[in-house]
Amino acid sequence: MSQRTDLQIIVQALTAVQYEIQALSLAIKAPDTVYKEMHALQVDAKTLMQSAQADADVIATVELAEKRQFPPSYDD
């Protein structure tokens, strides 16, 4: 696939990590008052990680299909 798609997957994963860090930071600062916000960030992070993994799986499947459809030529 394209480098842009690969970068989008990386950005999704890094954003998910950022959400997890924000959630943990909130939990440390004020555990009683920010539980709902922390939980929402964790849900967002989980969703983004799943999306990034699904995108990576699709790319791997497409690349495998392309290799099968267009096997390398050894005639060169």
Secondary structure as the mmCIF struct_conf table of DSSP 4:
data_model
#
loop_
_struct_conf.conf_type_id
_struct_conf.id
_struct_conf.beg_label_comp_id
_struct_conf.beg_label_asym_id
_struct_conf.beg_label_seq_id
_struct_conf.end_label_comp_id
_struct_conf.end_label_asym_id
_struct_conf.end_label_seq_id
HELX_RH_AL_P HELX_RH_AL_P1 GLN A 3 LYS A 29
TURN_TY1_P TURN_TY1_P1 PRO A 31 THR A 33
BEND BEND1 VAL A 34 VAL A 34
HELX_RH_AL_P HELX_RH_AL_P2 TYR A 35 GLN A 69
BEND BEND2 PHE A 70 PHE A 70
HELX_LH_PP_P HELX_LH_PP_P1 PRO A 71 SER A 73
#
